[in-house]
Amino acid sequence: MNGISHRISGGIFEIVKGSSKYPARVGRVHTPHGSVETPVFMPVGTLGSVKGLGSEELEELGVSLVLCNAYHLYLRPGSPLIASAGGIHRFMGWNAPVLTDSGGYQVFSLASLRKITDEGVLFRSHIDGSEHFMTPEECIRIQRDIGADIIMAFDECPPYPCDYDSARGAVERTVKWAERCLEAWEASLEVANEGAEAAQGHAHRGVKAQDGAGGQALFGIIQGGTYESLRVECARAMTSMGFKGFAIGGLSVGEPKSEMYRMLDVTVPLIPEASPRYLMGVGSPDALVEGVMRGIDMFDCVIPTRLARHGTVLTASGPLTLRNRPYADDFGPIEPGCDCRVCRRYTRAYLRHLFKSNEILGLRLATYHNLHFTLRLMERLRRAIIEDSLEGLRDEVMAAYGNEGDSDQRDET
Amino acid sequence: MNGISHRISGGIFEIVKGSSKYPARVGRVHTPHGSVETPVFMPVGTLGSVKGLGSEELEELGVSLVLCNAYHLYLRPGSPLIASAGGIHRFMGWNAPVLTDSGGYQVFSLASLRKITDEGVLFRSHIDGSEHFMTPEECIRIQRDIGADIIMAFDECPPYPCDYDSARGAVERTVKWAERCLEAWEASLEVANEGAEAAQGHAHRGVKAQDGAGGQALFGIIQGGTYESLRVECARAMTSMGFKGFAIGGLSVGEPKSEMYRMLDVTVPLIPEASPRYLMGVGSPDALVEGVMRGIDMFDCVIPTRLARHGTVLTASGPLTLRNRPYADDFGPIEPGCDCRVCRRYTRAYLRHLFKSNEILGLRLATYHNLHFTLRLMERLRRAIIEDSLEGLRDEVMAAYGNEGDSDQRDET
């Protein structure tokens, strides 16, 4: 695998170079809106905006893939509206790749659940209490409307801790729903192709085409809680279906990080090497390093952006709580040596003042810096894989961030 | 005056061209951080940030002068901190002109007043209830610390409506305080000069120099409520002192606009032509036009930014309330033909979604557009003065904005 760039026929993933010592690899995910270098971190733009930042700033930061959330967008502004805008890219003024999470996690964590059956989930909106019935087919329809480059199957995401029987039930449902998602997705592709052909034949666009609807990829989600046997079972079932990539879900929901890493060690080897592997909800610097070293290609997490909104910034020497008194007259940049737009112009003292005064600009500037920090870490990880120097980078990151035992957080609301 | 560019010796203002029919004129205010073309609109950055926007965006917008507030900065983060940062410009990462309002308006409108005497005002902070005694001398000291290019005298700003005796009392106090402000300011300039000389002599900087402390200009504020005789009396007293420019204060505090215009008609002719004239708290499109036509050179107001935060955007055909239903699927820009960064990328539907979802980005984008709109209006006013075509522009703006009878709002908190 080392040094060989290959792309499996029909796949969307290409491995550029694998590590000689670890399952880590540098690769490219190909999407209708361009290629994404992996390992990649996706900022979370739940409702079609990464909180506080415009699409032009995401471009400036070098963001290559943004995560939006189908559950949230379905409730507000509604997926038909996004379809009528021409898809999520046009809606949010962002011409690069987008991934939508199916909303399984949100239905099970945010909404008031009314009834879960094999058919689907009856829930009440967390916004207005209105009742909705979500099925795998409906979830695919919504994500087709939204038109992201990569969409996720509808899964049952149990909380942590979760007893074995509940975790097993969630795996079984997730596998059945995955099959229905694939069927619905393939059927919708056929309709889209017929529509496109008809439109071509009639020299007009009979079907309003979403950007990226053509090459849209569907990923499956592997559940199983913290039970190795369930992870194995779910991974085997999911990888036997026709997904373009695989996510590891149901982690980063409150379990100790050691548990999460144990699940990765069991699950990742069962995912075909030629498929992109996506660890959902992870984004603290230490967990990004650990995930990459275990062969994860894609990550999303609210940590950099949520911490920023609360006044905590990420630096090479660890997180800083800007509200703290010592920064009141610290006229240095957030991170010495950082070349981001914020560090080039503003000081810790100014940011502290903005946070203490509840000025919106503070959270924006901190968000910008934290994303810059995280994207730069991913860049360094990609380089370290190519140069076979992962241990040095891991030691550096662990010295600054290795003491946090909590798992990362997933939802940006 | 027409066509002649002249600068009064010792003054900071230069008239480029006056209108042939109105007191309106195009000019330049010279400051230690560069020249400002007038008539100018100053965005309000009360606490050292124009809410939601970074200094780099103000540059991009072409903002030439920002207003900060001495009362607010005195309470938070404290003027000594700003002094130790090297002044407000360095503190907020903004290398262009800044004006600080003295805080007279804020002391009288925001704080809990404890006692007003000729000596000064005892008040409680609106933030933490702490007690402070503000005097003209203290107000100058604070503004010297902050180090803006233009600072304002400490005035008593009565509310509207205000009975004659109270308005008269406020004028008398404002005039006495203005004299003390001038004395304190001149004394502080001498100290600064001696410090600079000493520093030069010792080949080091004995006094930490604020950017702009050298050429800092002090403006007087003309009060008088809505009483013509008091406006005349105050204008005569203020213009007999050594101020570099004159503000008309105590307007835009709730009185009908017709009253405000009546006061301008009385007051502006009493201000020397060679001095910049600043109408405090005005910024609605119609009032900007009316003020410019009456000879006002400088304006500040929270209207464009505050409206934006509440989801109202300014366009050539009037204000739009983006939260309204008709914009849900309006995929056009905020303002057709607008070349601002927001209009080039985002739609009304997207902005409406952001506002309905309480996404911070919405208010940022709307703020950016509204400032762009207002700055472009000022640019058009300057051109109309030079081309003697003010009536056409006035008619256009009045058709879109002429129905609002309320006065503008002053404080951005």
Interface residues (C-beta under 8 A of the other chain):
Chain A: L47 G48 S49 K51 G52 L53 G54 S55 E56 R76 P77 L81 S84 A85 G86 R90 F91 M92 G93 A328 D329 F331 R341 R345 Y346 T347 A349 Y350 R352 H353 L354 K356 S357 E359 I360 L361 L363 R364 L365
Chain B: L47 G48 S49 K51 G52 L53 G54 S55 E56 R76 P77 L81 S84 A85 G86 R90 F91 M92 G93 A328 D329 F331 R341 R345 Y346 T347 A349 Y350 R352 H353 L354 K356 S357 E359 I360 L361 L363 R364 L365
